[in-house]
Amino acid sequence: MNTQRAIEISSSPVMTDVTYQGEPVYIQHVNEEDGMARIYPLSNPEDERDVPVSMLIER
């Protein structure tokens, strides 16, 4: 996924189907400067992590 699309998804009120390593995730925030996204798995909201935006896949 590109950074601009990740920013659009994170700011949208509509839930978008996004995965990271095959697991559905929610994008909380995108750092445009370093290309990283703050995400958490939908199955475990407490497991927040920073991952490269390029590793996110929109379904």
C-alpha positions as CSV (number, residue, x, y, z in Angstrom):
1,M,0.0,0.0,0.0
2,N,1.2,3.5,-0.6
3,T,1.5,6.1,2.2
4,Q,-1.2,8.4,0.8
5,R,-3.8,5.6,0.7
6,A,-2.9,4.5,4.2
7,I,-3.5,8.1,5.4
8,E,-6.9,8.2,3.6
9,I,-7.9,4.9,5.3
10,S,-6.8,6.0,8.8
11,S,-8.8,9.2,8.6
12,S,-11.9,7.7,7.1
13,P,-14.9,6.9,9.3
14,V,-15.6,3.8,7.1
15,M,-13.8,0.6,8.1
16,T,-11.6,-0.6,5.3
17,D,-10.4,-4.2,4.9
18,V,-6.7,-4.0,5.5
19,T,-4.3,-6.8,6.4
20,Y,-0.8,-7.1,7.7
21,Q,0.9,-10.5,7.2
22,G,-2.5,-11.9,6.5
23,E,-4.2,-10.6,9.7
24,P,-7.0,-8.0,9.6
25,V,-5.7,-4.8,11.1
26,Y,-6.9,-1.2,12.0
27,I,-4.7,1.7,11.0
28,Q,-4.5,4.2,13.8
29,H,-2.0,6.7,12.4
30,V,0.5,7.0,9.5
31,N,3.8,8.8,9.8
32,E,4.3,10.1,6.3
33,E,8.0,11.0,6.9
34,D,9.2,7.5,7.7
35,G,6.6,5.5,5.9
36,M,5.4,3.7,9.1
37,A,1.9,3.0,10.2
38,R,0.6,2.5,13.8
39,I,-1.7,-0.5,13.6
40,Y,-3.4,-3.1,15.8
41,P,-4.9,-6.5,14.9
42,L,-8.7,-6.5,15.0
43,S,-8.5,-9.6,17.1
44,N,-6.2,-8.0,19.7
45,P,-6.6,-4.2,20.0
46,E,-4.0,-4.0,22.8
47,D,-1.3,-5.3,20.5
48,E,-0.3,-2.0,18.9
49,R,2.8,-1.9,16.7
50,D,4.5,0.2,14.1
51,V,4.9,-1.4,10.7
52,P,6.0,-0.3,7.2
53,V,3.1,1.0,5.2
54,S,4.4,-1.0,2.2
55,M,3.6,-4.2,4.2
56,L,-0.1,-3.3,4.4
57,I,-2.6,-4.8,1.9
58,E,-6.0,-3.4,1.1
59,R,-8.5,-6.1,0.2
